Amino acid sequence: MYSNHEDSEISKKSNSFELWDFSIAAYGKRGIESLCLKLQQEINADINVLLYLLWLSTFKRQLKSDQILSVINVTKFWQSQVVQPIRKTRKILKKSSALSDNAFKEETYSDLLELELIAEKFAQKQLFGDGVTRHIGDLASTKEAAARANLKNYIEILDGTINTADIDELSSILKQDYKM
């Protein structure tokens, strides 16, 4: 488990909404966005859960499958009833030939994208409040070991596969120093 020093460090950092800051920085790293979207499309991965698991890895937190299932359940309703319908509507609008291409269509698309990001941020607030306050997971030997275990367990829960190069690429975001 965690020493008192580690717990106090986590408590100090948890006063801000650092999961969102981490996610924005990580998602903006070259190749991460496309890899996350690939996993979302191919195995129905929730990008917020992926980023949350990687963020927990920055604290060397390694989750077991049942703990990851609990994480998934935190945002499952919100994802299925709010985020995914907004995303679907946004994609329909973009591809629809029945609607004329004009400034109003582009503005509506941008508004839907902004709304989707707001909904994603709310999902992360749910995860952030749950993960930090409960001190879930076991202490791994390294951040990278935690990330590999978390990603492997999550992908297995989804009955998907991920190659080693993709795990390495996702884990590479831990090598950056995210100031939060």
Order of alpha helices (4+ residues) and beta strands (2+ residues): alpha-alpha-alpha-alpha-beta-alpha-alpha-alpha-beta-alpha-alpha
